Amino acid sequence: MIMLAQLLLSLSFLVAVHEMGHLLAAKYFGMRVEQFSIGFPPKLWSFRKGDTEYAISAIPLGGYVKISGMIDESLDSEAMKMPPQPWEFRSKPAWQRLIVMLGGIFVNVIVGIIIFIGITFAFGDTYLLNSEINKLGGIEARPIGKRLGLKTGDKIVKINGKEFKYFDDIMRPQTLLTDNAYYTVERDGQLVDISIPADFIQKFNKKDSARNFIGYRIPPVIGEVAKDSIAGKVGLQKGDVITEINGIHFTYMDQVYEYIKYEAVKRDTITFKVMRAGTLLSFKENFKGRAAIGFIPMEPESYLKSAEVNIEYGFIESIPLGTDRAFQTLKTQVRAFGKVITGVLSPKESLSGPIGIMQAYGAEWNWQRFWSLTGVLSLVLAFMNLLPIPALDGGHVMFLSYEIISRRKPSDKFLEAAQKVGMVFLLALMVFIFANDIIKLF
């Protein structure tokens, strides 16, 4: 319910500001706006002010503005048979109609920029220094990372041949979407290049995929202990450090997990040593039929203080920085869309609909994440609406641009037919995306 509430709040806000962009531009040029709706029919509640009815409708997956004399999703062909009136969309100069159609897109871009500026100012940045991660022992390669060719203990020193500062840069979409991308890692004293396939970003579309890529190595310090386990039985405590299992010394927690998973399970007994407050303690227990000692490690944040960098920005500082981040986000989305169109990325793996977006918001209400995703969605909405598909703003922009350049207006009959084709295409796309979301759940 929290996921759904965040999705509906975000979409309602973005649709409202998008349609408001059309409404304000239309009213500025003297066009009559018959209806402004957040959501699609059936109508739940409405009120009228002047010539315009403002409504909230039942299906919260979009919205619309009905402008008099405009061929839109209402397909009101009867009204179009009447003589044009001065207050109608079709009576206005092409350049005014073009501005009206670009109004929603323009507002979504501005809102996206404002959101990114606000996030930058309110929350600043928290980064992990890659150099410190390397000092702590490098990366822990998890299943997706191993399939790429990374190994636990690798130290990633360059991305695409360039040194980088922050560990977070390794998994940024900008990194994974770059053509011919590669990591350079230090492994056993040698530098090795690891190529990143063009479609590698698709590996991150499923829940918890990012966690299955790489992590940072941490020492084998015990956090919580399960009561009904070997750890609970012998009295292991939070802060105990595992130094040895079955006579083998360990430095990192991933080594402990790996050994227990593949070696210790073959034995009937297990011996292990832990360091507690300067005292070395030894234990020997029956391990037959077991697969774990029974603890989870200490939270890694406690070891990352030397690697963590917190940066706060003043409001003036946040303006150019937030604006740049907004346009970098938009650039990344356009690049990803281009790879889908050219077949580099699979539409099935790359596209997500309401269910996928809802999951991205998470089951806990986090305002930073909420506004970050809303900012991204605002920019994505602007870009998608600019695509030259009839029934989208971009379709109207395409025909209006043709009219301005050629000085010939397409016939109302042609525009109505194009609108119908566009609506069928969009409905088919929505069905595909919804079905794809449901399939991904399983």
Buried (B, 14 or more C-beta within 10 A) or exposed (E): EEBEEBBBBBBBBBBBBBBBBBBBBBBEBEBBBBBBBBBBEEBBEEEEEEEBBBBBBEEBBBBBBBBBBBBBBEEBEEBBEEEEEEBBBBBBEBEBBBBBBBBBBBBBBBBBBBBBBBBBBBBEBEBBBBBBBBEBBBBBBBEBBBEBBBBBBBBBBBBBEEEBEBBBBBEBBBBBBBEEBBBBBBBEEEEBEBEBEBBBBBBBBBEEBBEBBBBBBBBBBBBEBBEEBBBBBBEBEEBBBBBBBBEEEBEBBBBBBBBBEEEBBEEEEBBBBBBBEEEEBEBEBEBEEBEBBBBEBBEBEEBBEEBEEEEEBEEEEBBEBBBEBBBBBBEBBEBBBEBBEEEBBEEBBBBBBBBBBBBBBBEEEBEEBBBBBBBBBBBBBBBBBBEBBBBBBBBBBBBBEBBBEEEEBBEBEEBBEBBBBBBEBBEEBBEBBBEBBEEBEE
